[in-house]
Amino acid sequence: MKREESQKSALTREDLSDTLNEFFGKVIEPRFDRIESYIQNQIEPRFDRIESYIQNHIEPRFDKIDKELEDHGKKFNDLLNHFDQIYNRLDRLETEYFTITAGLQRIEKQLIAVEGKLDKEISLRERLEKEVLDLKQRVVFLQRQIEEIEIRLKTIS
């Protein structure tokens, strides 16, 4: 008997499917409809307002920032070009500095050689001046002796 009752009360797939469809139609679908209505009436307008705010307030700011970044990029490139020019000039100046330094070193060597020759010439001149002075003194001494001899000759004659 229990078997007969269990067979009578056994659900078929169709019964289960019908029950689930009925449950879906009465309970779940109205809930989904309410959720969909809530989304359409409450959420979508909020998203529309957010989208409008972004388009009217945020995007112009980003456009302005993009333009300013582009301007800063141009200025930065100009600055880099100026630095390149400065570095080129510094390279040229450095080359000229080394050229001038090498020239000055050659001039210093030549000056040292000229100073050496000049020192020799000065010492030679000083020696010659001493000799000339010595010769002048001898000439003066000889002239006195000649005068004395002439005076003696005049007195003797």
BAMI-987836 format. One record per residue: residue number from 1; residue in one letter; x, y, z of N, C-alpha, C in turn. Coordinates in pm, 1 decimal. Layout:
N
(NUM,'A',(X,Y,Z),(X,Y,Z),(X,Y,Z))
...
END
This chain:
157
(1,'M',(76.4,-116.1,0.0),(0.0,0.0,0.0),(84.3,128.0,0.0))
(2,'K',(185.1,116.4,68.5),(273.1,232.0,70.6),(332.9,256.0,-66.8))
(3,'R',(354.8,145.9,-133.3),(411.2,161.1,-265.7),(312.7,229.2,-359.0))
(4,'E',(191.7,195.6,-348.4),(91.0,255.2,-433.7),(78.7,404.0,-403.1))
(5,'E',(80.2,438.8,-277.0),(69.2,579.7,-241.0),(191.2,655.8,-288.8))
(6,'S',(307.2,591.2,-276.6),(427.7,661.5,-319.3),(429.1,677.3,-469.8))
(7,'Q',(371.7,581.9,-543.2),(366.4,594.3,-687.8),(267.0,701.9,-726.3))
(8,'K',(155.6,710.5,-651.0),(56.7,813.6,-681.5),(113.9,951.1,-649.5))
(9,'S',(188.0,958.5,-543.5),(240.0,1088.2,-503.3),(373.4,1120.4,-570.6))
(10,'A',(430.0,1030.1,-644.4),(556.8,1057.2,-712.8),(535.9,1164.1,-819.1))
(11,'L',(625.5,1256.2,-821.3),(617.4,1367.0,-915.6),(685.8,1329.7,-1045.9))
(12,'T',(626.2,1373.4,-1146.5),(688.1,1350.9,-1276.8),(766.5,1476.0,-1313.7))
(13,'R',(841.7,1462.1,-1413.5),(920.8,1576.6,-1460.2),(829.8,1687.8,-1507.8))
(14,'E',(726.6,1654.2,-1568.0),(632.9,1755.1,-1616.8),(573.0,1830.8,-1500.3))
(15,'D',(534.2,1757.5,-1394.9),(476.9,1823.3,-1278.4),(579.6,1919.3,-1217.0))
(16,'L',(698.8,1872.8,-1207.7),(804.8,1956.2,-1149.4),(829.2,2078.7,-1236.9))
(17,'S',(832.2,2060.7,-1365.4),(854.5,2170.4,-1457.6),(738.9,2269.3,-1451.2))
(18,'D',(618.7,2220.5,-1445.2),(501.9,2308.8,-1436.1),(504.1,2387.7,-1306.3))
(19,'T',(541.0,2320.5,-1199.1),(546.4,2387.4,-1069.0),(653.2,2496.8,-1070.0))
(20,'L',(767.5,2464.9,-1125.9),(875.1,2564.9,-1131.4),(837.5,2681.5,-1222.5))
(21,'N',(774.1,2653.7,-1334.0),(730.4,2761.7,-1423.1),(627.7,2850.1,-1353.7))
(22,'E',(536.0,2788.3,-1279.2),(435.4,2864.8,-1206.7),(501.4,2950.4,-1099.1))
(23,'F',(597.7,2891.4,-1027.2),(671.4,2965.4,-923.8),(747.5,3082.5,-987.7))
(24,'F',(809.9,3054.1,-1099.5),(884.0,3157.9,-1169.2),(790.0,3270.6,-1211.9))
(25,'G',(675.7,3235.6,-1267.3),(580.3,3335.8,-1315.5),(520.5,3417.3,-1203.4))
(26,'K',(494.5,3355.1,-1087.1),(429.1,3426.8,-978.2),(528.2,3498.3,-886.1))
(27,'V',(644.2,3439.3,-862.6),(735.2,3494.2,-760.7),(858.1,3562.0,-824.2))
(28,'I',(929.1,3488.7,-902.9),(1059.6,3537.4,-950.6),(1043.1,3644.9,-1056.8))
(29,'E',(958.1,3622.8,-1155.4),(945.6,3719.2,-1263.9),(899.2,3855.3,-1213.4))
(30,'P',(800.7,3861.6,-1121.7),(763.3,3994.1,-1070.4),(879.5,4061.2,-997.0))
(31,'R',(959.4,3982.9,-929.7),(1076.1,4041.9,-860.0),(1175.6,4097.8,-962.3))
(32,'F',(1201.1,4019.7,-1066.7),(1290.3,4069.6,-1171.8),(1232.4,4195.2,-1237.1))
(33,'D',(1099.1,4195.9,-1256.8),(1035.0,4314.0,-1314.7),(1053.0,4434.7,-1224.2))
(34,'R',(1038.5,4414.3,-1092.3),(1057.9,4524.8,-997.4),(1203.1,4572.3,-1000.2))
(35,'I',(1294.1,4476.9,-1007.2),(1437.3,4514.5,-1012.1),(1465.7,4590.8,-1140.8))
(36,'E',(1412.4,4542.2,-1251.5),(1433.7,4608.9,-1379.9),(1372.4,4748.3,-1377.9))
(37,'S',(1254.6,4760.8,-1321.0),(1189.4,4890.8,-1310.4),(1271.0,4984.2,-1221.4))
(38,'Y',(1322.6,4932.9,-1111.6),(1406.5,5012.6,-1022.3),(1531.9,5061.5,-1095.9))
(39,'I',(1592.5,4969.5,-1172.3),(1713.0,5006.7,-1247.0),(1679.3,5115.3,-1348.5))
(40,'Q',(1567.8,5099.1,-1420.7),(1531.1,5197.4,-1522.5),(1492.5,5330.5,-1461.0))
(41,'N',(1424.0,5328.1,-1348.3),(1374.0,5452.4,-1288.9),(1474.1,5519.3,-1195.0))
(42,'Q',(1559.2,5441.6,-1129.4),(1648.0,5499.2,-1029.1),(1794.9,5498.7,-1072.6))
(43,'I',(1842.6,5386.4,-1119.9),(1985.7,5369.8,-1146.2),(2025.4,5434.8,-1278.9))
(44,'E',(1949.8,5405.9,-1385.4),(1987.6,5461.0,-1516.4),(1991.1,5613.0,-1517.3))
(45,'P',(1893.0,5682.4,-1454.4),(1904.6,5829.2,-1450.6),(2030.3,5875.3,-1376.7))
(46,'R',(2066.9,5800.9,-1275.0),(2190.9,5836.7,-1203.4),(2311.4,5820.9,-1294.6))
(47,'F',(2314.5,5709.8,-1368.0),(2424.0,5690.6,-1463.0),(2422.1,5799.8,-1570.3))
(48,'D',(2302.5,5839.5,-1614.3),(2292.6,5947.5,-1712.9),(2347.6,6077.7,-1655.3))
(49,'R',(2312.6,6106.4,-1528.4),(2364.7,6227.9,-1464.7),(2515.6,6219.4,-1447.7))
(50,'I',(2564.8,6102.1,-1410.7),(2710.4,6083.6,-1396.4),(2778.2,6102.6,-1531.6))
(51,'E',(2720.9,6043.4,-1635.3),(2778.1,6057.0,-1769.3),(2777.2,6203.2,-1814.1))
(52,'S',(2668.7,6272.1,-1786.8),(2659.2,6413.8,-1822.0),(2763.0,6496.0,-1745.1))
(53,'Y',(2776.4,6466.8,-1616.7),(2876.1,6537.8,-1534.8),(3016.8,6514.5,-1589.3))
(54,'I',(3044.8,6390.0,-1624.2),(3177.9,6357.3,-1678.2),(3200.9,6433.0,-1807.9))
(55,'Q',(3099.2,6433.2,-1897.9),(3115.7,6499.8,-2025.9),(3128.6,6650.8,-2009.8))
(56,'N',(3053.5,6709.0,-1916.2),(3051.9,6854.8,-1902.4),(3159.7,6909.8,-1810.6))
(57,'H',(3205.3,6830.6,-1714.9),(3300.5,6883.4,-1617.2),(3436.6,6814.3,-1620.6))
(58,'I',(3436.9,6684.8,-1626.8),(3563.1,6610.2,-1616.4),(3639.8,6611.9,-1748.2))
(59,'E',(3571.0,6579.1,-1858.3),(3639.9,6571.8,-1987.2),(3704.8,6704.7,-2026.4))
(60,'P',(3635.7,6821.1,-2006.4),(3703.5,6947.9,-2038.8),(3830.0,6968.3,-1956.0))
(61,'R',(3826.1,6923.5,-1831.5),(3946.5,6936.2,-1747.5),(4059.3,6850.7,-1803.9))
(62,'F',(4024.6,6727.8,-1844.7),(4127.3,6642.3,-1903.7),(4178.8,6700.9,-2034.5))
(63,'D',(4087.6,6760.6,-2113.0),(4131.3,6825.7,-2237.2),(4226.9,6940.2,-2206.8))
(64,'K',(4192.3,7017.6,-2103.8),(4279.3,7129.3,-2063.2),(4414.9,7076.1,-2014.9))
(65,'I',(4411.7,6970.4,-1935.0),(4536.2,6910.0,-1884.6),(4619.4,6857.2,-2001.1))
(66,'D',(4552.5,6791.5,-2098.2),(4624.7,6741.5,-2216.1),(4691.2,6855.8,-2291.9))
(67,'K',(4618.7,6967.4,-2308.0),(4674.9,7082.3,-2380.2),(4794.1,7140.5,-2303.4))
(68,'E',(4776.6,7153.2,-2172.5),(4886.4,7206.2,-2091.0),(5007.0,7113.3,-2095.0))
(69,'L',(4982.5,6983.4,-2090.3),(5093.9,6888.2,-2099.8),(5163.9,6900.8,-2234.5))
(70,'E',(5086.3,6920.3,-2339.1),(5145.7,6937.6,-2471.8),(5228.8,7065.1,-2476.8))
(71,'D',(5175.7,7174.1,-2418.2),(5251.0,7300.0,-2412.9),(5379.1,7282.6,-2331.5))
(72,'H',(5366.1,7213.8,-2217.9),(5485.1,7189.2,-2135.0),(5585.2,7102.2,-2210.0))
(73,'G',(5534.6,7006.0,-2286.5),(5623.4,6921.0,-2366.0),(5700.9,7003.0,-2467.9))
(74,'K',(5631.6,7097.2,-2534.2),(5699.4,7184.4,-2630.9),(5805.0,7269.0,-2561.0))
(75,'K',(5766.8,7326.7,-2447.0),(5862.5,7409.0,-2372.6),(5981.5,7325.3,-2327.0))
(76,'F',(5954.5,7203.7,-2283.6),(6061.8,7115.5,-2239.3),(6155.3,7081.8,-2356.1))
(77,'N',(6096.6,7056.7,-2474.2),(6179.6,7030.6,-2592.0),(6263.2,7152.5,-2628.2))
(78,'D',(6202.8,7272.9,-2617.5),(6279.5,7395.3,-2642.2),(6394.2,7406.4,-2542.9))
(79,'L',(6365.4,7374.1,-2417.5),(6468.8,7378.7,-2314.4),(6581.3,7280.0,-2345.2))
(80,'L',(6543.4,7159.8,-2388.3),(6644.8,7060.1,-2425.1),(6728.6,7108.3,-2541.9))
(81,'N',(6663.9,7174.1,-2640.1),(6739.0,7229.2,-2752.9),(6837.4,7335.7,-2706.6))
(82,'H',(6793.3,7420.3,-2612.3),(6883.9,7522.5,-2558.0),(7001.5,7456.8,-2485.8))
(83,'F',(6974.2,7352.0,-2410.1),(7083.0,7281.7,-2341.6),(7179.3,7220.1,-2442.8))
(84,'D',(7125.1,7164.9,-2550.7),(7212.0,7109.1,-2654.4),(7301.7,7217.7,-2712.5))
(85,'Q',(7244.0,7335.6,-2739.3),(7323.7,7446.0,-2792.2),(7430.4,7488.2,-2691.7))
(86,'I',(7392.0,7494.0,-2564.9),(7488.9,7532.9,-2460.7),(7601.8,7430.1,-2453.7))
(87,'Y',(7567.0,7301.7,-2457.9),(7670.4,7197.7,-2453.3),(7761.4,7206.1,-2575.3))
(88,'N',(7705.2,7235.4,-2692.0),(7789.2,7251.6,-2811.2),(7884.9,7368.7,-2794.2))
(89,'R',(7832.4,7478.2,-2740.8),(7919.7,7594.5,-2717.7),(8026.5,7562.6,-2613.9))
(90,'L',(7987.7,7492.1,-2509.0),(8085.6,7453.7,-2407.3),(8193.4,7362.4,-2466.3))
(91,'D',(8153.2,7270.6,-2553.1),(8251.8,7184.2,-2619.4),(8348.5,7268.2,-2701.5))
(92,'R',(8292.7,7364.7,-2776.6),(8378.2,7452.6,-2856.3),(8472.3,7532.9,-2767.0))
(93,'L',(8417.0,7587.2,-2657.4),(8499.7,7664.7,-2564.0),(8608.2,7577.3,-2501.2))
(94,'E',(8572.1,7453.4,-2468.8),(8670.3,7362.0,-2409.6),(8783.6,7334.4,-2509.1))
(95,'T',(8746.5,7313.1,-2635.2),(8848.5,7290.7,-2738.3),(8937.6,7413.8,-2751.9))
(96,'E',(8874.4,7530.9,-2755.7),(8952.0,7655.1,-2765.6),(9039.8,7672.6,-2642.1))
(97,'Y',(8987.2,7637.2,-2524.9),(9065.5,7648.6,-2402.2),(9191.9,7563.5,-2410.8))
(98,'F',(9176.7,7437.9,-2455.5),(9292.9,7350.8,-2466.2),(9390.7,7401.8,-2571.0))
(99,'T',(9338.4,7456.8,-2680.6),(9424.7,7514.1,-2784.0),(9501.7,7633.1,-2728.2))
(100,'I',(9431.7,7721.1,-2657.9),(9496.7,7838.8,-2598.7),(9598.8,7796.3,-2493.5))
(101,'T',(9562.8,7698.4,-2411.5),(9655.0,7650.0,-2308.2),(9781.5,7593.1,-2370.7))
(102,'A',(9766.0,7515.3,-2477.2),(9883.7,7459.3,-2545.0),(9967.5,7572.3,-2604.4))
(103,'G',(9902.8,7672.8,-2663.8),(9975.4,7787.8,-2718.6),(10050.2,7863.0,-2610.0))
(104,'L',(9985.0,7882.7,-2495.0),(10050.8,7952.2,-2383.3),(10170.6,7872.6,-2331.6))
(105,'Q',(10157.7,7741.5,-2328.7),(10271.1,7660.4,-2284.7),(10388.6,7675.2,-2380.3))
(106,'R',(10360.0,7677.9,-2511.7),(10468.7,7699.2,-2609.3),(10531.8,7836.8,-2590.0))
(107,'I',(10446.4,7937.5,-2568.0),(10497.8,8073.8,-2546.4),(10582.4,8079.4,-2420.1))
(108,'E',(10536.8,8010.7,-2313.7),(10614.6,8008.2,-2189.6),(10750.6,7944.7,-2210.9))
(109,'K',(10754.7,7835.2,-2287.4),(10883.6,7771.7,-2316.1),(10974.2,7867.0,-2393.6))
(110,'Q',(10914.7,7934.5,-2492.8),(10994.6,8030.3,-2571.2),(11040.9,8145.4,-2482.1))
(111,'L',(10952.8,8190.0,-2391.1),(10991.1,8298.2,-2299.5),(11105.7,8255.0,-2208.8))
(112,'I',(11097.9,8131.5,-2162.5),(11205.8,8080.7,-2077.0),(11336.7,8079.9,-2155.2))
(113,'A',(11331.0,8036.3,-2281.1),(11451.6,8035.4,-2364.9),(11500.8,8177.5,-2386.9))
(114,'V',(11408.7,8270.8,-2416.8),(11446.6,8411.2,-2438.1),(11504.3,8469.6,-2309.9))
(115,'E',(11444.1,8437.8,-2194.0),(11496.0,8487.5,-2066.5),(11637.5,8436.6,-2042.5))
(116,'G',(11658.3,8308.2,-2077.3),(11794.1,8252.9,-2062.3),(11893.3,8330.0,-2148.5))
(117,'K',(11855.9,8354.0,-2276.2),(11944.0,8431.0,-2365.7),(11961.6,8572.6,-2314.9))
(118,'L',(11850.7,8632.5,-2266.3),(11856.7,8769.0,-2214.4),(11948.0,8776.5,-2092.4))
(119,'D',(11939.1,8676.8,-2004.6),(12027.3,8673.8,-1887.6),(12173.2,8669.0,-1931.6))
(120,'K',(12201.0,8587.0,-2034.7),(12338.8,8580.2,-2086.4),(12381.2,8714.4,-2144.3))
(121,'E',(12288.6,8775.4,-2220.6),(12319.8,8905.3,-2281.4),(12341.3,9010.8,-2174.5))
(122,'I',(12259.1,9007.9,-2069.9),(12272.0,9106.4,-1961.7),(12405.6,9087.8,-1890.7))
(123,'S',(12440.1,8961.2,-1861.7),(12568.4,8939.2,-1792.8),(12683.9,8979.6,-1884.2))
(124,'L',(12673.3,8952.4,-2014.4),(12776.4,8994.3,-2109.5),(12785.9,9146.0,-2114.8))
(125,'R',(12669.1,9212.5,-2118.9),(12668.3,9358.9,-2122.4),(12730.5,9416.4,-1995.0))
(126,'E',(12692.6,9358.3,-1880.2),(12750.4,9406.6,-1754.3),(12901.2,9389.3,-1755.0))
(127,'R',(12946.0,9273.2,-1804.3),(13090.5,9250.0,-1811.7),(13156.8,9350.4,-1906.5))
(128,'L',(13090.2,9374.8,-2020.2),(13144.3,9471.5,-2116.2),(13144.8,9612.4,-2057.2))
(129,'E',(13039.7,9647.6,-1983.6),(13035.6,9779.2,-1920.7),(13149.7,9793.5,-1819.6))
(130,'K',(13174.2,9686.5,-1745.2),(13285.6,9690.5,-1649.1),(13418.8,9707.1,-1722.0))
(131,'E',(13430.4,9633.4,-1832.3),(13555.2,9642.8,-1908.6),(13571.2,9781.2,-1969.1))
(132,'V',(13459.2,9837.7,-2019.9),(13464.6,9973.3,-2075.7),(13501.2,10071.6,-1965.6))
(133,'L',(13441.0,10056.5,-1850.4),(13472.6,10146.4,-1737.8),(13619.5,10132.0,-1698.7))
(134,'D',(13662.6,10006.3,-1697.0),(13803.0,9980.6,-1664.2),(13894.3,10044.6,-1769.2))
(135,'L',(13855.6,10030.2,-1897.7),(13934.6,10090.9,-2005.4),(13934.0,10242.7,-1994.2))
(136,'K',(13821.1,10300.8,-1959.2),(13815.2,10446.9,-1942.6),(13910.0,10492.2,-1831.6))
(137,'Q',(13911.4,10414.7,-1723.5),(14000.4,10449.5,-1613.4),(14146.2,10438.7,-1657.5))
(138,'R',(14173.8,10336.3,-1736.7),(14311.5,10321.7,-1787.5),(14346.9,10436.2,-1879.9))
(139,'V',(14248.7,10474.0,-1965.5),(14273.9,10585.5,-2057.9),(14300.7,10710.5,-1978.0))
(140,'V',(14220.9,10735.2,-1875.8),(14242.3,10853.4,-1791.8),(14381.0,10844.6,-1726.5))
(141,'F',(14416.8,10728.0,-1677.2),(14547.3,10709.5,-1614.9),(14659.6,10732.1,-1717.5))
(142,'L',(14637.5,10676.3,-1838.4),(14737.8,10692.4,-1943.9),(14746.9,10838.8,-1987.1))
(143,'Q',(14634.7,10908.8,-1994.7),(14637.6,11049.6,-2032.8),(14713.2,11130.6,-1927.6))
(144,'R',(14699.4,11099.3,-1803.1),(14774.2,11170.1,-1697.6),(14923.7,11143.9,-1712.5))
(145,'Q',(14952.0,11019.1,-1739.3),(15094.2,10986.2,-1756.7),(15151.1,11058.4,-1878.3))
(146,'I',(15069.4,11063.5,-1988.2),(15116.4,11133.4,-2108.5),(15133.9,11280.7,-2075.7))
(147,'E',(15043.5,11339.1,-2004.4),(15053.2,11479.4,-1967.6),(15177.1,11502.1,-1880.6))
(148,'E',(15200.7,11411.7,-1791.6),(15317.7,11425.0,-1704.5),(15446.6,11413.4,-1787.1))
(149,'I',(15441.6,11318.0,-1880.5),(15559.9,11300.9,-1965.8),(15578.6,11425.2,-2050.8))
(150,'E',(15473.7,11482.5,-2104.2),(15484.8,11603.9,-2185.9),(15537.5,11719.1,-2101.7))
(151,'I',(15488.2,11726.1,-1980.5),(15535.2,11832.4,-1893.2),(15683.7,11812.5,-1864.5))
(152,'R',(15726.9,11695.4,-1843.4),(15867.5,11668.1,-1817.6),(15950.1,11700.1,-1941.8))
(153,'L',(15897.2,11662.3,-2053.7),(15969.6,11690.6,-2178.6),(15978.7,11841.7,-2199.0))
(154,'K',(15883.2,11911.4,-2169.8),(15884.9,12054.9,-2186.9),(15982.4,12116.9,-2087.4))
(155,'T',(15987.2,12060.3,-1973.9),(16080.1,12114.6,-1874.5),(16221.7,12073.5,-1908.8))
(156,'I',(16242.9,11971.3,-1966.3),(16374.3,11924.6,-2005.2),(16414.8,12002.6,-2130.5))
(157,'S',(16340.3,12031.7,-2212.8),(16380.3,12096.9,-2334.7),(16388.4,12241.8,-2316.5))
END
